[in-house]
Amino acid sequence: MRLFKRKKSTNETNKDTLESEEETLEQASPSDQKKQRRWLNFGLARLDRTSRVWSARSRIPSLLLGIIVLFLVIAVSWAATAKLDHVIRGAGEVVTAAQTQRIQSLEGGILRKMHVREGDLVESGTLLAELDPTQSESSFGQMRQQQLGLQARLMRLQAEHEGEQLDFPAPITLQAPEVVAAEYAAFRERHEVHAIERRVLEEQVAQQQNALADAQAEVEVAKRQFALTEREYAVTSRLVERQLEAELSLLSAERELNDARARVEKAQFAIQATRSSLKETQARLSQHDATFRRDVGLEIADTQGQLAEVREQLHGLADRLRRTDLTAPMAAIVNTINIRTTGGVVQPGEAVIELTPANVAVQVQAEIPPKDIAFLELGQPVSIKLTAYDFSRFGGLEGEIIFVGSDALERQDGSKYFEIRAETENPWLESDGERYPISPGMGANVDIMISKRTVLAYLMEPVFRLKDRAFRE
């Protein structure tokens, strides 16, 4: 501005000089006046051009100043009205809401074939690996034959117990023909032995029944003989009383009477003995059948007990045989394969494969600085960006806070942080109609918007801090 003022003073001086020259021109001669007038016109023209140039130059600073002021006004107005999100950021990693599933072999064995690779997405029931089933199949086959043998034996015993014909179903006949043949032979042999023993007793009963009939007939004969002898004795006794017969005849008649009575008693005793023997033999016959049924019943109970034990063992062996096929219990991602070599030995209880459940809620565990923890609460919305996927292409995930640590944790370097967990329902990201899985361990950044602030507030925050510090000092 001083330069402009200095230039302006010079122009005014030149103008005053020209005016004094014009007054001098009026007093000069005509020839001098002509020369001086040309010089004067030239000076006036030059002065006019100089004045216009300096006038234009003097307006440029004012224009620039106005533009700057206008820009500042607009910038301040925008900063005072435009709001930005106040975001808390935390870095962490993806964790799964479900526990990692360890696919183990209870009995162990030899790896026959591995059907999956690490990172594969498998559905529930997918065959993951096979163990050599040779030993399990052998044990199962032996126990199955034992079961068929016990079933055939039980059917044979039941037929013997009920006195029915033995008939095996086709499945048992086809699966265990040797067992069926052996049981048929045992059934026939035992039936024959039982029949022979029964026939012997039945013959004894028949003999004793005949003996009883003979004894009864003998009693009748003896009774008739006794009656006749008794009459003879009575007649002889009367004759002796009348002295028509000698007393010796009476003694002989009495002897014959006693003999007849003894024969009757003997025949009656024989009837009782024969009848007792008959009852005993009949009881033995009945007991023989009952004993046979009882023994068969005991064998049935014992066989049923053995069959129940075999069924339990067979169920365990079948389960063991099924466990040679290692399958996925749910939809999951193959995380780790611990045994890869075909023919490798798997120890009992050893984890062959580790699965991470899929299609479950994805959780992100993040670390938050202690200065920001006061602004967080459960249910607060968050934005999750996965470092494994380009945010500009795949976008991010929306979720909410489900856990806020109650106390600060310390890192190895001594710095502290609070742990939070955010959960999102989608276990995948979508791009161009395709779904991309999210695996535990992926890096993630969590943005938590806690409020909105103007740009001016952000810019003035250092000023306010300095002011507070200055006033405290």
C-alpha positions in Angstrom: 0.0 0.0 0.0 2.9 2.4 0.7 4.2 1.6 -2.8 0.9 2.5 -4.3 0.7 5.7 -2.3 4.3 6.5 -3.4 3.4 5.9 -7.0 0.3 8.0 -6.6 2.3 11.0 -5.2 4.7 10.8 -8.2 1.8 11.0 -10.6 0.4 14.0 -8.9 3.8 15.7 -9.0 4.1 15.0 -12.7 0.6 16.3 -13.2 1.5 19.6 -11.3 4.6 19.9 -13.5 2.6 19.5 -16.7 0.2 22.2 -15.5 3.1 24.6 -14.8 4.6 23.8 -18.2 1.2 24.6 -19.8 1.2 28.0 -18.1 4.8 28.6 -19.3 3.7 27.5 -22.8 1.2 30.3 -22.9 3.9 32.9 -22.3 6.4 31.3 -25.0 6.7 32.1 -28.7 4.5 30.3 -31.2 7.3 27.9 -32.4 8.3 27.1 -28.9 4.6 26.7 -28.0 4.2 24.1 -30.8 7.2 22.0 -29.6 6.2 22.3 -26.0 2.6 21.4 -26.8 3.7 18.1 -28.5 5.8 17.3 -25.5 3.0 18.2 -23.2 0.5 16.0 -25.1 2.9 13.1 -25.0 3.4 13.5 -21.2 -0.3 13.7 -20.6 -0.9 10.5 -22.6 1.8 8.7 -20.8 0.5 9.9 -17.5 -2.9 8.7 -18.3 -1.7 5.2 -19.2 0.4 5.0 -16.0 -2.6 6.1 -14.0 -4.8 3.3 -15.5 -2.2 0.7 -14.9 -1.6 1.6 -11.3 -5.4 1.9 -10.7 -5.9 -1.7 -12.0 -3.0 -3.0 -9.8 -4.5 -1.3 -6.7 -7.8 -3.3 -7.1 -6.1 -6.8 -7.2 -5.3 -7.0 -3.4 -8.8 -6.0 -2.5 -10.2 -8.7 -4.8 -7.9 -11.3 -3.3 -8.8 -10.2 0.2 -12.5 -10.5 -0.6 -12.1 -14.0 -2.0 -10.1 -15.1 1.0 -12.7 -13.7 3.4 -15.5 -15.4 1.5 -13.7 -18.7 1.5 -13.1 -18.4 5.2 -16.8 -17.6 5.9 -17.9 -20.6 3.8 -15.4 -22.9 5.4 -16.3 -21.9 8.9 -20.0 -22.2 8.1 -19.5 -25.7 6.7 -17.3 -26.7 9.7 -20.0 -25.5 12.1 -22.8 -27.4 10.4 -21.2 -30.5 8.9 -21.1 -33.5 11.3 -18.8 -36.4 11.3 -19.2 -39.8 13.1 -17.3 -40.1 16.3 -16.0 -43.7 16.0 -14.1 -45.9 18.3 -11.9 -48.4 16.5 -10.7 -51.7 17.8 -8.6 -54.5 16.2 -9.2 -58.1 16.8 -10.0 -61.4 15.2 -12.9 -63.6 14.3 -13.9 -66.3 16.8 -16.7 -68.8 16.6 -19.7 -68.8 18.9 -19.5 -72.6 19.1 -16.6 -74.7 20.4 -14.2 -76.4 17.9 -15.3 -80.0 17.3 -12.6 -82.6 17.6 -13.2 -85.7 15.5 -11.7 -88.5 17.5 -11.5 -92.3 17.3 -12.5 -94.0 20.5 -10.7 -97.3 19.9 -8.0 -96.0 17.4 -6.9 -98.0 14.4 -5.1 -97.5 11.1 -6.0 -94.7 8.7 -7.4 -96.1 5.5 -8.3 -92.9 3.6 -8.6 -89.2 4.2 -11.5 -87.7 2.2 -11.2 -84.0 3.0 -8.6 -81.2 3.0 -8.0 -78.3 5.4 -10.4 -75.4 4.5 -13.1 -77.6 3.0 -16.7 -76.8 3.8 -18.5 -80.0 4.7 -22.2 -80.7 5.5 -23.5 -82.8 8.4 -22.9 -86.5 7.8 -20.1 -86.0 5.3 -17.5 -88.7 5.4 -14.3 -87.2 6.5 -11.9 -90.2 6.9 -12.0 -94.0 7.0 -10.2 -96.3 9.4 -9.3 -99.9 8.5 -12.4 -101.9 9.5 -10.8 -105.4 9.2 -10.4 -106.0 13.0 -13.8 -104.6 13.8 -15.5 -106.6 11.0 -13.9 -109.8 12.2 -15.0 -109.2 15.8 -18.5 -108.2 14.6 -18.7 -111.4 12.4 -17.8 -113.7 15.2 -20.2 -112.1 17.6 -22.9 -112.3 14.9 -22.4 -116.0 14.4 -22.6 -116.4 18.2 -25.8 -114.5 18.2 -27.3 -116.7 15.4 -26.2 -119.8 17.3 -27.9 -118.7 20.4 -31.1 -117.7 18.5 -31.2 -121.1 16.9 -30.6 -122.8 20.2 -33.4 -120.7 21.8 -35.8 -121.6 19.1 -35.0 -125.3 19.5 -35.5 -125.2 23.3 -38.8 -123.4 22.9 -40.0 -126.1 20.5 -38.9 -128.8 23.0 -40.6 -126.9 25.8 -43.9 -126.6 24.0 -43.7 -130.0 22.3 -43.9 -128.4 18.8 -42.1 -129.1 15.6 -38.8 -127.3 15.0 -38.8 -124.9 12.1 -36.1 -122.2 11.5 -36.8 -119.0 9.5 -35.0 -118.5 6.2 -32.6 -115.7 7.4 -31.1 -117.9 10.1 -30.9 -120.9 7.7 -29.1 -118.9 5.1 -26.7 -117.1 7.4 -25.9 -120.0 9.7 -26.6 -123.3 7.9 -24.1 -125.3 10.1 -25.7 -124.0 13.3 -29.2 -124.9 12.0 -28.1 -128.4 11.1 -26.5 -128.9 14.5 -29.7 -127.7 16.3 -31.8 -130.0 14.2 -29.6 -132.9 15.2 -29.7 -131.9 18.9 -33.5 -131.6 18.7 -33.9 -135.1 17.2 -31.5 -136.7 19.6 -33.0 -135.1 22.6 -36.5 -135.9 21.4 -35.6 -139.5 20.9 -33.9 -139.8 24.4 -36.9 -138.2 26.0 -39.3 -140.5 24.1 -37.3 -143.6 25.1 -37.3 -142.7 28.7 -41.0 -142.0 28.6 -41.7 -145.3 26.9 -39.8 -147.2 29.6 -41.9 -145.5 32.3 -45.1 -146.1 30.3 -44.2 -149.8 30.0 -43.6 -150.0 33.7 -46.9 -148.4 34.3 -48.6 -150.9 32.0 -46.9 -153.8 33.7 -47.9 -152.6 37.1 -51.4 -152.0 36.0 -51.5 -155.7 34.8 -50.0 -156.8 38.0 -52.6 -154.9 39.9 -55.3 -156.5 37.9 -53.8 -159.9 38.6 -53.6 -159.2 42.3 -57.2 -158.0 42.3 -58.3 -161.2 40.6 -56.2 -163.3 43.0 -58.0 -161.5 45.9 -61.3 -162.4 44.5 -60.3 -166.0 44.2 -58.8 -166.0 47.7 -62.0 -164.5 49.0 -64.2 -167.1 47.4 -61.8 -169.8 48.7 -62.0 -168.3 52.1 -65.8 -168.2 52.1 -65.9 -171.9 51.0 -63.4 -172.9 53.6 -65.3 -170.9 56.2 -68.5 -172.9 55.3 -66.6 -176.2 55.5 -65.3 -175.2 59.0 -68.8 -174.3 60.2 -70.2 -177.7 59.0 -67.3 -179.6 60.5 -67.8 -177.7 63.7 -71.4 -178.7 63.9 -70.7 -182.3 63.1 -68.0 -182.4 65.8 -70.5 -181.0 68.3 -72.8 -183.8 67.4 -69.9 -186.2 67.6 -70.5 -187.2 64.0 -66.9 -186.2 63.1 -63.7 -186.5 64.8 -62.2 -183.5 66.4 -59.2 -183.9 64.1 -61.4 -183.0 61.2 -62.2 -179.8 62.9 -58.6 -178.9 63.4 -57.9 -179.7 59.7 -60.8 -177.4 58.7 -59.6 -174.7 61.0 -56.1 -174.9 59.4 -57.5 -174.6 55.9 -59.6 -171.6 57.0 -56.6 -169.9 58.4 -54.7 -170.6 55.1 -57.5 -169.2 53.1 -57.6 -166.1 55.3 -53.9 -165.7 54.9 -54.2 -166.0 51.1 -56.8 -163.2 51.1 -54.7 -161.0 53.2 -51.6 -161.7 51.0 -53.5 -160.9 47.8 -54.8 -157.7 49.4 -51.3 -156.7 50.4 -50.1 -157.4 46.9 -52.8 -155.2 45.6 -51.7 -152.4 47.9 -48.0 -152.9 46.9 -48.8 -153.0 43.2 -51.0 -150.0 43.5 -48.3 -148.1 45.4 -45.7 -149.0 42.7 -48.1 -148.0 40.0 -48.7 -144.6 41.6 -44.9 -144.2 42.0 -44.3 -145.1 38.4 -47.0 -142.8 37.2 -45.5 -140.0 39.4 -42.1 -140.7 37.9 -43.7 -140.5 34.4 -45.3 -137.1 35.3 -42.2 -136.0 37.0 -40.2 -137.0 33.9 -42.2 -134.6 31.7 -42.1 -131.9 34.3 -38.4 -132.3 34.9 -37.8 -132.2 31.1 -39.9 -129.0 30.8 -38.1 -127.5 33.9 -34.7 -128.3 32.6 -35.6 -127.0 29.2 -37.0 -123.8 30.8 -33.8 -123.3 32.7 -31.8 -123.7 29.5 -34.1 -121.2 27.8 -33.6 -118.7 30.6 -29.8 -119.2 30.5 -29.8 -118.9 26.7 -31.9 -115.7 26.8 -29.4 -114.2 29.2 -26.5 -115.1 27.0 -28.3 -113.8 24.0 -29.0 -110.5 25.8 -25.3 -110.2 26.6 -24.3 -111.0 23.0 -26.8 -108.4 21.7 -25.2 -105.8 23.9 -21.7 -106.8 22.8 -22.9 -106.9 19.2 -24.4 -103.4 19.5 -21.1 -102.2 20.8 -19.2 -103.9 18.0 -21.6 -102.5 15.4 -21.1 -99.0 16.9 -17.4 -99.6 16.8 -17.6 -100.7 13.2 -19.6 -97.6 12.4 -17.0 -95.4 14.1 -14.4 -96.6 11.6 -16.1 -94.0 9.3 -15.4 -90.6 10.7 -18.2 -88.2 9.7 -19.0 -84.5 10.3 -21.6 -84.1 13.1 -22.7 -80.7 11.7 -22.0 -78.3 8.8 -18.5 -77.1 9.5 -15.1 -76.1 8.0 -12.2 -78.4 8.2 -9.8 -76.5 10.4 -6.9 -78.9 11.1 -6.0 -82.4 9.9 -3.7 -84.1 12.5 -3.1 -87.4 10.7 -2.6 -87.4 6.9 -0.6 -90.5 6.1 -2.5 -93.5 4.7 -1.7 -96.4 7.0 -0.8 -94.1 9.9 -1.7 -95.4 13.4 -4.5 -93.5 15.2 -4.2 -93.8 19.0 -7.4 -94.3 21.0 -9.0 -91.0 21.8 -6.7 -89.1 19.4 -8.2 -86.2 17.5 -7.8 -86.9 13.8 -9.6 -83.8 12.5 -10.7 -80.5 14.0 -13.8 -78.8 12.7 -15.0 -75.3 13.1 -18.8 -75.1 13.1 -20.3 -73.3 10.1 -23.6 -71.4 9.7 -23.4 -70.2 13.3 -23.2 -66.7 14.6 -19.8 -65.1 13.9 -18.2 -63.3 16.8 -15.3 -60.8 16.7 -13.1 -60.4 19.7 -11.5 -56.9 19.7 -9.3 -54.8 21.9 -10.4 -51.3 22.9 -8.2 -48.6 24.6 -9.1 -47.8 28.2 -9.8 -44.2 27.3 -12.7 -45.3 25.0 -14.3 -48.0 27.2 -16.7 -45.6 29.0 -18.6 -45.0 25.8 -19.4 -48.7 25.1 -22.4 -50.7 26.2 -24.2 -54.0 25.4 -26.3 -54.0 22.3 -24.5 -51.1 20.7 -24.3 -51.4 16.9 -20.9 -52.0 15.3 -19.4 -52.2 11.8 -17.0 -55.1 11.2 -14.4 -55.1 8.4 -12.4 -58.2 7.7 -8.8 -57.7 6.7 -9.0 -60.9 4.6 -11.6 -59.4 2.2 -11.2 -56.1 0.4 -13.8 -53.7 2.0 -14.4 -51.9 -1.3 -15.4 -55.1 -3.0 -16.9 -57.3 -0.3 -18.2 -54.7 2.2 -18.4 -55.4 5.9 -20.8 -56.9 8.4 -23.2 -55.2 10.8 -23.5 -56.5 14.3 -23.8 -55.5 18.0 -21.8 -55.7 21.1 -22.6 -58.8 23.3 -19.8 -58.5 25.8 -17.7 -55.7 27.4 -14.9 -56.7 29.7 -15.2 -55.5 33.3 -11.5 -55.1 33.8 -8.5 -54.1 31.8 -6.1 -56.7 30.5 -2.4 -56.3 30.0 -0.4 -57.1 27.0 3.2 -58.4 27.1 4.5 -54.9 26.4 2.7 -53.6 29.5 0.0 -51.7 27.7 -3.6 -52.3 28.7 -6.8 -52.8 26.9 -10.4 -53.9 27.4 -11.8 -56.9 25.6 -15.2 -56.7 23.8 -17.1 -59.1 21.7 -19.4 -58.3 18.8 -21.7 -60.7 17.1 -23.1 -60.8 13.6 -25.7 -63.2 12.2 -24.3 -63.7 8.8 -21.4 -66.2 8.7 -20.4 -65.1 5.3 -19.8 -62.2 3.0 -21.6 -61.8 -0.4 -20.1 -60.4 -3.6 -21.5 -60.8 -7.1 -24.1 -63.3 -5.9 -21.5 -65.6 -4.3 -21.0 -66.3 -0.6 -17.5 -66.2 0.9 -17.1 -68.0 4.2 -15.7 -66.4 7.4 -13.3 -68.5 9.3 -12.1 -68.1 12.9 -8.7 -66.4 13.1 -9.4 -63.9 10.4 -8.3 -60.4 11.3 -11.0 -57.8 11.8 -11.5 -54.1 12.6 -14.4 -53.0 14.6 -15.9 -49.5 14.2 -18.2 -48.4 17.0 -20.1 -45.1 16.4 -20.7 -43.4 19.7 -21.9 -39.9 18.6 -21.7 -37.3 15.9 -19.5 -34.1 16.1 -19.1 -31.1 13.9 -15.8 -30.5 12.0 -15.4 -27.2 13.9 -15.6 -29.1 17.2 -12.8 -31.4 16.0 -10.7 -28.4 14.9 -11.2 -26.5 18.1 -10.6 -29.4 20.4 -6.8 -28.7 20.5 -7.4 -25.0 21.1 -9.8 -25.8 24.0 -7.2 -28.2 25.4 -4.5 -25.5 25.3 -6.8 -23.0 26.8 -7.7 -25.2 29.7 -4.0 -26.0 30.2 -3.1 -22.3 30.1 -5.7 -21.4 32.6 -4.6 -24.2 34.9 -1.0 -23.0 34.7 
